[in-house]
Amino acid sequence: RSNVGKSSLLNRLAGTTALARVSDKPGRTQQLCFFEVGRGEDAFHLVDMPGYGFALASEKAVAAWQNLSATYLRNRRTLRLVLVLIDA
């Protein structure tokens, strides 16, 4: 979902405030943003994805983000874990 704090969580997990761009406007993340965490065999990637909820963007743009995310999730063979953040 948009504006739930996905980018803020990535920054917190990485121990920095400058890894993922944070905004108070829903829909700021508009592409897949990849972040490598760790080194060597213990390294893994975190991916900041566009949200599925309310966003300050056109319906066409939101539909494109949804298609981008769905395609990534369906086709990424090495994917091991997906976390869905929900603002309830």
Buried (B, 14 or more C-beta within 10 A) or exposed (E): BBBBEBBBBBBEEBEEEEBBEBEEEBBBBBEBBEBEBEEEEEEEEBBBBBBBEEBEBEEEBBEBBBEBBEEEEEEEEEEEEEEEEEEE
